[in-house]
């Protein structure tokens, strides 16, 4: 087992690295924040990344199998919640909670 000072130093280095990677883009790009390309990326990149994550998470599932039903139900719940409430946090938490409930209760087995 490592010594406590070593572990504290490792945690401090990881904290500093994480903080710097989050802050540096804002520090470097503050003068060009009004550039149309950055505004375009800020508007369209988050939804594109979410779609890519969705496709990646579904890549192993056969769409017509029963094993896909919990994922499909979770996705549909997220869509309904988001279209009705327009709140990403509630949509994600609601869809994740329902998905986990479906898995734990084995509703589609």
N, C-alpha and C positions, 0 to 999 in steps of 0.2 A: 504494500500500500504506500502511496506517495505521501510525502510530508505535507502538512497543512500550508506552510508558506508557498510551496510549489503549486499546490492547487489554487491558492488565492491568486498567484501570479498568472496562472493559465487562464483563470476566469477573467482577470483584469485585461489580459491581452485580447481575449475573445470579445469582451465588452467593447473595448476600444476599436477593434476591427469592425465590428458590427455597426457601431455608431458612425465611424468614418464612412463606411460604404453607404449609409443612409443619408449623411449630411453632405458629402462631397458633391453630388450632382446639383444640389441647390446652391452651394457656394460657387461652383464653377459656372453654372448656367444662369445666374441671377441677372446678368446684363442682357441676355437674349431671351428672357422669359416670354416676351410678347411676340416672338418669331412664329409665323404661321405653321411651320413644320412642328414645332414643339407643342403648339396648341392642338394641332391635328392628332399627334401621337397621344397627347393627354386625353383626348376625347375618345379615340377609337381603339387604343391598345388594350385597355383593361377588358372590354368585352371580347376582343379577339383572343386574349390569353385565356379567358374563362372557357371559351368554346374549345380551344386546344386542350385544356385540362379535361374537359368533359369527354372529348373524343379519345384522349389517352386512357381515361378511366374505363371507358367502354370497349376498348380494343380487344380484350380477352373474352368478352361475352358473346355467345351466339344469340342474336337478337330474337330468334324464334323459340328459344329454350325457356323453361320455367325458371331457371337460375337468373334470368335477366329481369324477371318481374319485380323484385324488390328495388333494383336500380331504376327501372322505368317508373315505378310508383313514386319513388323519391324525387325523380326529375319532374314528374307531373305536378307533384305537390309544390315544389319550388316554383315552377312556372305559374301555377294558379295563385300562389301567395304573392309572387312578385308583380304579376299583372293586376291583381286587385289592390294590394297595399302599397306598392312602389317603395318597399323598404328592403334593401338587400340583406340586412342583418336578420330580420324576421324571416325572410324567405330561406336563407341558408340554415338558420337554426331549426325552423319548422321542417324543412325537407330532411335534414340530417336526423332530427329526432324521430320523425315518422319512419325513415329508412331503418334506423336502429331498432325501433319498436317492431317493425315488420320482421326483421331478422331474428330478434329475440323470441318473438311469439311464433315464429315459423309459420306465418300465414300462407305462404305460397309453396309449401313443401309438398 
